[in-house]
Structure formats: structure tokens, C-alpha cells
Amino acid sequence: MLNKLFAGFFIGISLFFGSEVGAQEFFNVMDFGAKNDSSAINTQAIKNTIDAAANKGGGTVYFPAGKYLTGPIHLKSNITIHIEAGAELHFSDNFDHYLPMVESRWEGTEVTNFSPLFYGNGLENIAIVGRGLIDGHGKKWWGFSEVEVKKLTEDSKWQKEFKRLNKDVLAPDLPGWVERGFLRPPFIQFLNCNNVQIKDIKIQNSPFWTINPQYCNNVTIDGITIDNPPSPNTDGINPESCQNVHIANSHISVGDDCITIKSGKDRSGRKVNIPAENYTITNCTMLRGHGGVVIGSEMSGGVKNIVISNCVFDGTDRGIRLKTARGRGGVVENIRVSNIVMRNIRDQAIVMDMQYAKTDVEPVSERTPAFKNIFISDMAGNTNRVGLIRGLLEMPVENVSFANINMQAQAGFSLENAKNISFLNVQVDVANEPLIKAKNVVFLDIQKIQNFTPQPDKAMIVLEEAKQVNIQNNFPYPGTNLFLKVVGSKNDDIAVHNNNFSHVKQVIKEENKMVKIQNNITK
């Protein structure tokens, strides 16, 4: 009995001191003068709360239910912003509230610009969490940037300030936004930070890119919802030049790309030369957007070691998209994509395009980008075109494999300027085009491909300027009138063997001495 009394006593003491410790760690913004009835701008009250927490070594800045108006929020180390269910943070659309301008990066170019709505630089152990809502009220930003600024006969005060602070900026090779001088701020941008977490929050109406960590290490984005209406450049999650990034369990519907991996643009990106590496993206749904998961086009610092798995893309313009152009430089490598469902993809399910911008052939240099070591498997759904691979004459896309693909599409795969490409167990209902068209491709391995809706007037495979091609273990569906068409005289070392052509009317359109056909089952 005595032991039980002592046990109860110590439990009570523990609970008492535990509650005191918890109380010391929470800093309620209402206690520092914040108004949660939309009656005042709370920028200073929120700053005072963050300062108070930082002075104690860190803590949780707490927003109880209500509607808060605010300007930019600048975090400090060891600060968690907790936005409770029922709490809404509405950010001002008065551009002056985002002055003075701060160190930033905008579409891969280092600049001094409007403060992001949430901002931190050189911090550690920071977080934005909770079941509440943050609203960027981006409509005024979108309108001024896309319409009004183009009507001005002289620079606005914001453009003049931007140009004053950015006289030595390393602008992209192609002139555009930086020269114009009005760059909308990202919603959440942390620079040079360690241990960053964004969890459970709902975000909407971003002025520009929504979540945009830069040069950060150990970033976790989990369970969030992003809902931006059709709007310019309102990408969802864009981690740039970060290491060890984890994106999971999130729902994204935006005006541009849903998730984009970047590492700087042109000269500025190559000067910084910090890659994006060690990213995992899993268990996410992506609806409206130009792309589901996109790498580039700003990838001048390189992108490597990326895993994308267990995701659903429904209604995006493209699914997985890699894009770059001459002038970017940088290497994209070691990319794995698996267990993906794509539904109603408007353009292409898979894109690897190194001619995103029209450029002329040039000698290989630091300006030359590269795509290599990309593996895509276990993908299903419907789209317009299943895959587009387009490298450069001087730098082909290299070492790409497709396995266990089952899609319905108007068009199959189009390959140009590529080497070391393999297809294994690829089943596609192609309505209008060949399943595989390959031009200037070296070392192409095609096994167990199938089109269940063969077109009587089109070949299943079309090769042009193809060398070292292996085609085996295929069993074309009944109704396949023509299996292979070889175009031109610049093809070499094509082997067609160990296939079951019992349902094929014609194996090859015309005899070609560069094609070896042997050990096949025919009628």
C-alpha cells in the first residue's frame, strides 16, 4: 500500500513538472498582442512571439483558432510554428509589406528580392506544423506580374529597388523576368537551413512557388495539402540544391508543376554548383498541374539519387518530366520511379527532353547537360503519349530502362538521340502510332512488348539510324500486320530473334541486310 502511495506521489510530481515544461515551450501569439478576428495586421505581434521563444532557446509559436492577418514571418532557429485546426493565417497582398528585400533565389538565380511569406536563412531545427490553413492571397501578385507590369511606361518603385540591389546578378542566358525586375516571392523559402519540417498544414493561393527550400539539409514535408487555382508559376513543392529531402503523404493541385527538383539556372547555378541529391517522394496524389514530378529545367548544379514511388497522378499535363537545354549544364543521374498510377495525363506520361528550349548544336562543355541512369517500372494508367526521350546530338540520353508498364495511349514511345535503352514487359494499347519509334539510338534492347490494339497500317516498331538493336521474346497480338519497319540506310547490327510471330502477317516491311532475323516462330 505504501509503495502505491509513493508511486502515485511521484507520478503526480512528474505530471506537474511536465506540464510546467510544456507551458514554457509554448508561446501563444495572443499573449503577445495578436488579433485573431481579422481586425489588425499581426506582423509585429508574431515577430515579438518568435523573439520571445528564441530568447528562451526555442519553442513553439502557437496560433489558436481564428483568422490572423499578417505580413512576412521570419523564423529563427529552434522555432516551430504551430497553426491549430481552425486557425487561418492570411498574408497581406500589399507589396510594401514584403520590404526590405532579402537574400533569395528565384527560378535558380541568386537575387535580392521581396521577402518570402515564410522566410529563414542560416537556421536549424525549424518547422511549420498543424491542421490549420495558410493563404497567400496571390491574385494581386499574379495580376501585377503578368499584366500590369507589362503596361508600365517606367519602372515601378519595386522594380527600381530590385534593380538597385541586383546590379551584379548573374542573369539567365535568355533574358526575361530578372531584367524586368518584378519577381513575385515564394510562399515558404528557407535558405541554408538544417532540419526543416513542414507537416499537416493546408496551403493555398501562393504568389509564386509554394514550398521552396534552398541549400537545405534534412527536409521533411509530410501530410500537407496544397491547393492553388489555375495561376502562373504556382508550383507546389520545389526543393532546390538541397540534400536529404523527404516528401510524403501529400495532396497537391496547383497552377504549374506539382513537385519540381531543381539546382540552379545557367551561370548562376553553375557558380553555386550545389546539387539536389538524395530525395524520396512517396505516397502522394497530384491533380491539376503542368507536371506531376519534374526535374529541371533549372538543374545546372546537377540532380542525383532520386526515388519516386507509390504516387497517383490524375489530370496533370505530364507525369514524370525531365527537362533541360543547352546552356544549363549539370548532370541528372540515378533516378528510380516505381509503382505509379497515371490517369488522364494530357500530354506524356514520361518525358526526358534535353531540347526544352530551341538551341543550336555546340561542342560539349560545362554548358552541356546530361541525363543518365534512369529506371522506370510498374506504371499503369492512360495518357496521350506514353514516353518521349529526346537527347542532344552531342549528348544523348543514356542508360534508361522501362519495365512492367501497362498503359492506354494514343501514341507509344518516341526516342531520339539516346543510347543504352531497354524495354521489358511493356504492354500498351496504342491507338494511332507505333509502340516504339527510335531515331539515332545506339544499343536498344526490346523484350516482351505488346500492343493489344494493333493498327493494320502501322508497324509496331520503327527504327531509323539505329545501331546495335536486340529484339527478342516478343509475342505480338493477333491483328499485327507489320512488326518492324527500318527507315533509311544508316542502321546497323539489328537482331530479331526468338520471337513468336505466329500472329504477324509481315515481320519486316522490306529486306534489309543490316537486320538479322533468326530462330523465330512464324506461321
JONORHU-V325202 format. One record per residue. RES is the residue in three letters. OMEGA is omega as a letter, one per 30 degrees, with the letter a starting at -180 (none if undefined). D_FIRST is the distance of its C-alpha to the first C-alpha in Angstrom with 1 decimal. Layout:
BEGIN
res = {RES RES}
omega = {OMEGA OMEGA}
d_first = {D_FIRST D_FIRST}
END
This chain:
BEGIN
res = {MET LEU ASN LYS LEU PHE ALA GLY PHE PHE ILE GLY ILE SER LEU PHE PHE GLY SER GLU VAL GLY ALA GLN GLU PHE PHE ASN VAL MET ASP PHE GLY ALA LYS ASN ASP SER SER ALA ILE ASN THR GLN ALA ILE LYS ASN THR ILE ASP ALA ALA ALA ASN LYS GLY GLY GLY THR VAL TYR PHE PRO ALA GLY LYS TYR LEU THR GLY PRO ILE HIS LEU LYS SER ASN ILE THR ILE HIS ILE GLU ALA GLY ALA GLU LEU HIS PHE SER ASP ASN PHE ASP HIS TYR LEU PRO MET VAL GLU SER ARG TRP GLU GLY THR GLU VAL THR ASN PHE SER PRO LEU PHE TYR GLY ASN GLY LEU GLU ASN ILE ALA ILE VAL GLY ARG GLY LEU ILE ASP GLY HIS GLY LYS LYS TRP TRP GLY PHE SER GLU VAL GLU VAL LYS LYS LEU THR GLU ASP SER LYS TRP GLN LYS GLU PHE LYS ARG LEU ASN LYS ASP VAL LEU ALA PRO ASP LEU PRO GLY TRP VAL GLU ARG GLY PHE LEU ARG PRO PRO PHE ILE GLN PHE LEU ASN CYS ASN ASN VAL GLN ILE LYS ASP ILE LYS ILE GLN ASN SER PRO PHE TRP THR ILE ASN PRO GLN TYR CYS ASN ASN VAL THR ILE ASP GLY ILE THR ILE ASP ASN PRO PRO SER PRO ASN THR ASP GLY ILE ASN PRO GLU SER CYS GLN ASN VAL HIS ILE ALA ASN SER HIS ILE SER VAL GLY ASP ASP CYS ILE THR ILE LYS SER GLY LYS ASP ARG SER GLY ARG LYS VAL ASN ILE PRO ALA GLU ASN TYR THR ILE THR ASN CYS THR MET LEU ARG GLY HIS GLY GLY VAL VAL ILE GLY SER GLU MET SER GLY GLY VAL LYS ASN ILE VAL ILE SER ASN CYS VAL PHE ASP GLY THR ASP ARG GLY ILE ARG LEU LYS THR ALA ARG GLY ARG GLY GLY VAL VAL GLU ASN ILE ARG VAL SER ASN ILE VAL MET ARG ASN ILE ARG ASP GLN ALA ILE VAL MET ASP MET GLN TYR ALA LYS THR ASP VAL GLU PRO VAL SER GLU ARG THR PRO ALA PHE LYS ASN ILE PHE ILE SER ASP MET ALA GLY ASN THR ASN ARG VAL GLY LEU ILE ARG GLY LEU LEU GLU MET PRO VAL GLU ASN VAL SER PHE ALA ASN ILE ASN MET GLN ALA GLN ALA GLY PHE SER LEU GLU ASN ALA LYS ASN ILE SER PHE LEU ASN VAL GLN VAL ASP VAL ALA ASN GLU PRO LEU ILE LYS ALA LYS ASN VAL VAL PHE LEU ASP ILE GLN LYS ILE GLN ASN PHE THR PRO GLN PRO ASP LYS ALA MET ILE VAL LEU GLU GLU ALA LYS GLN VAL ASN ILE GLN ASN ASN PHE PRO TYR PRO GLY THR ASN LEU PHE LEU LYS VAL VAL GLY SER LYS ASN ASP ASP ILE ALA VAL HIS ASN ASN ASN PHE SER HIS VAL LYS GLN VAL ILE LYS GLU GLU ASN LYS MET VAL LYS ILE GLN ASN ASN ILE THR LYS}
omega = {l l l l l l l l a l l l a l a a l a l l l a l a a l a a l l a l l l a a l a a l a a a l l l l l l l a l a l l a l l a l a l l a a a a l a l a l l a l a l l l l a a a l a l l l l a a l l a a l a l g l a l a l a a l l l a l a l l l a l a l a l a l l a a l a l a a a l a a l a a a l a a a a a a a a a l a l l a l l a l l l l a l a a a a a l a l a l a a a a l l l l a l a l l a l l l l a l l a l l a l a l a l l l l a l a l a l a l a l a l l l a l a l l a l l l a a l a l a a a l a l l l l a a l a l a a a l a a l a a l a l a l l a l a l l l l l l l a l a l l l l a l l l a a a l l l l l a l a f l a a l l l a l a l l a l a l l a l l l l l l a l a l l l a l a l a l a l a l a a l a l l a l l a a a l a l l a l l a l a a l l l l l a l l a l l l l l a a a a l a a l l a l l a a l l a l l l a a l l a l l l l a l l l a l a l a a a l a l a a l a a a l l l l a a l a a a a l l l l a l a l l a a a a a l l a l a l a l a a a l l l l a l a a a l a l a a l l a a a l a l a a a a l l a l a a l a l l a l a l l l a a l a l a a a a l a l a l a l a a l l l l a none}
d_first = {0.0 3.8 5.4 5.2 6.4 8.9 9.9 10.7 12.5 14.5 15.4 16.7 18.7 20.1 21.2 22.7 24.7 25.6 27.2 29.0 30.4 31.5 33.2 35.1 36.4 37.8 41.1 42.2 46.0 46.0 44.6 47.7 50.3 50.6 51.9 50.8 53.5 56.5 57.8 58.1 58.4 55.0 56.2 55.6 52.3 51.0 52.5 50.7 47.4 48.0 49.1 45.9 43.7 46.0 45.7 42.0 42.6 42.4 40.4 40.8 43.6 42.5 44.9 43.3 45.4 48.9 52.3 53.1 56.6 57.0 59.3 58.4 54.9 54.8 51.5 50.3 48.2 44.4 44.9 43.8 45.6 43.3 45.3 43.0 44.0 46.5 47.6 51.2 53.0 56.8 58.9 62.1 65.4 67.2 68.4 68.5 64.7 64.6 66.6 66.8 67.3 65.0 65.1 64.9 66.3 68.2 69.2 69.0 71.0 69.5 70.3 69.3 68.6 66.8 63.1 61.0 58.8 55.7 56.6 55.3 57.1 55.7 52.0 48.9 45.6 46.9 46.1 47.1 44.6 43.5 44.8 47.3 51.1 53.5 57.2 60.0 62.8 65.2 68.1 69.9 69.5 70.9 73.9 74.9 74.6 76.4 78.9 79.4 79.5 82.3 84.4 84.2 87.5 85.7 82.2 79.4 77.6 74.7 77.2 78.9 75.6 74.6 78.0 77.8 74.6 75.5 79.0 78.2 76.1 76.7 77.5 77.6 80.9 81.7 81.9 79.9 76.8 76.5 80.1 79.6 76.9 74.5 71.4 68.6 65.2 62.5 59.4 56.8 58.2 56.3 58.3 57.3 53.6 50.8 47.7 48.8 46.9 48.2 46.0 45.9 48.4 51.5 54.7 58.1 61.6 61.7 64.9 65.4 63.2 59.6 57.3 59.2 57.4 59.8 59.4 55.7 53.3 50.2 50.8 48.6 49.8 47.6 47.4 50.0 52.8 56.2 58.7 62.0 65.1 68.4 69.1 70.6 68.6 65.2 63.7 60.0 58.4 60.7 59.0 61.9 62.0 58.3 56.3 53.3 53.2 51.0 52.1 50.1 49.3 51.7 54.3 57.6 60.7 63.1 66.7 67.3 65.5 61.9 60.7 63.1 62.8 65.2 66.0 68.8 72.4 75.6 76.3 73.2 71.0 72.8 72.6 68.8 68.6 64.9 64.2 61.8 59.8 56.7 56.1 54.2 54.8 53.0 51.9 54.1 56.4 59.6 62.0 64.8 66.1 69.1 67.0 63.7 62.9 65.8 66.5 69.1 71.6 70.4 69.4 71.5 68.6 67.8 65.1 63.4 60.5 59.7 57.8 58.1 56.4 55.1 56.9 58.9 62.0 63.4 66.6 66.9 70.5 69.6 66.6 66.3 69.0 70.0 72.8 74.8 78.3 80.6 79.8 76.0 75.6 72.2 70.9 68.7 67.2 64.5 63.6 61.8 61.6 60.1 58.7 60.5 61.7 64.6 65.9 69.0 69.7 72.9 74.5 73.1 69.8 70.3 72.4 73.2 76.0 77.5 80.3 78.2 80.9 84.5 85.7 88.4 88.1 87.6 87.1 83.6 81.9 78.7 79.5 79.2 76.0 74.7 72.5 71.4 68.8 67.6 66.1 65.6 64.2 62.8 64.2 65.3 66.7 70.0 72.0 75.6 76.0 73.5 74.2 76.4 76.7 79.3 79.6 82.3 85.5 84.6 80.9 80.0 76.5 75.3 73.0 71.6 70.4 69.7 67.9 66.7 68.1 68.8 70.4 72.9 75.3 78.9 79.3 77.8 77.7 80.2 80.3 82.6 82.7 79.9 79.3 76.9 75.9 74.4 73.7 71.8 71.0 72.0 72.7 74.2 76.1 78.8 81.0 83.8 83.9 83.6 80.1 80.8 83.4 83.6 86.1 86.4 83.4 83.3 81.2 80.0 78.1 78.0 76.3 75.1 76.1 76.9 78.4 77.9 80.4 83.4 86.2 89.6 91.4 88.9 87.9 84.3 84.5 87.0 87.6 89.7 90.1 87.4 87.2 85.3 83.9 82.2 82.0 80.6 78.5 79.3 80.1 81.6 81.2 84.2 86.5 86.4 90.1 89.8 87.2 88.4 90.7 91.8 93.5 96.0 97.0 94.3 91.9 91.4 89.6 88.2 87.0 86.4 85.3 83.2 82.9 83.4 86.2 87.0 86.6 88.3 91.9 92.7 90.6 92.3 94.7 97.4 97.9 96.7 97.4 94.2 92.1 91.5 90.8 90.0 87.9 87.1 87.2 89.8 91.5}
END
